[in-house]
Amino acid sequence: QVQLVESGGGLVQPGGSLRLSCDTSASGIVLSRDFMAWYRQAPGKQRELVATIFSSGITDYADSVKGRFTVSKDNAKNLVYLQMNNLKPEDTAVYYCNRKGSFLPWGQGTQVTVSS
């Protein structure tokens, strides 16, 4: 069964940090070959692209998170990370990872809540 597993979310105060992880080991994704991305969906809003990491390791970010979020990966461990710093209330959402451009079934996501 194809599976993407996100973890690391939680409740954090504005200005705080979280590190999300995406386990791709049960998905068939090959991180040295596939492009990966983090997405988020806030209540009542459409899912949006947050960050992309290409097979080469080159990264790209949505303007709203540029300079605050960093996407990285460990090919050997089949893990993709999203380091989120200086979090803002508007970052509150469920965060998902998936292959960029050719989606697999979505995982359960991980809830990030930024609130004082």
Backbone hydrogen bonds, N-H to C=O, Kabsch-Sander energy under -0.5 kcal/mol:
donor,donor_aa,acceptor,acceptor_aa,energy
3,Q,26,A,-1.3
5,V,23,D,-1.7
6,E,4,L,-0.5
7,S,21,S,-2.2
10,G,111,Q,-0.8
12,V,113,T,-2.8
15,G,87,L,-3.2
16,G,13,Q,-2.4
18,L,84,M,-2.1
20,L,82,L,-2.7
21,S,7,S,-2.6
22,C,80,V,-2.1
23,D,5,V,-3.0
24,T,22,C,-0.7
24,T,78,N,-2.9
27,S,24,T,-2.1
28,G,24,T,-0.6
29,I,24,T,-0.6
31,L,29,I,-0.6
33,R,30,V,-2.1
34,D,30,V,-3.5
36,M,53,I,-2.6
37,A,98,N,-2.4
38,W,51,A,-2.8
39,Y,96,Y,-3.4
40,R,48,E,-2.3
41,Q,94,V,-2.2
45,K,42,A,-2.3
48,E,40,R,-3.0
50,V,38,W,-3.0
51,A,38,W,-1.6
52,T,60,D,-2.8
53,I,36,M,-3.0
54,F,58,I,-3.1
57,G,54,F,-2.0
60,D,52,T,-2.1
62,A,50,V,-2.6
65,V,62,A,-1.6
66,K,62,A,-1.2
68,R,65,V,-2.4
69,F,65,V,-2.2
70,T,83,Q,-2.5
72,S,81,Y,-1.6
74,D,79,L,-2.9
77,K,74,D,-0.5
78,N,74,D,-0.9
78,N,75,N,-0.6
79,L,74,D,-1.8
80,V,22,C,-1.9
81,Y,72,S,-3.0
82,L,20,L,-2.1
83,Q,70,T,-3.1
84,M,18,L,-3.3
84,M,82,L,-0.6
85,N,68,R,-2.1
85,N,83,Q,-0.6
86,N,15,G,-0.7
87,L,16,G,-2.4
91,D,88,K,-2.4
92,T,89,P,-1.8
93,A,112,V,-1.9
94,V,41,Q,-2.3
95,Y,93,A,-0.5
95,Y,110,T,-2.7
96,Y,39,Y,-2.8
98,N,37,A,-2.1
100,K,35,F,-2.2
110,T,95,Y,-1.9
112,V,93,A,-2.8
113,T,10,G,-2.8
115,S,12,V,-2.1
115,S,113,T,-0.7
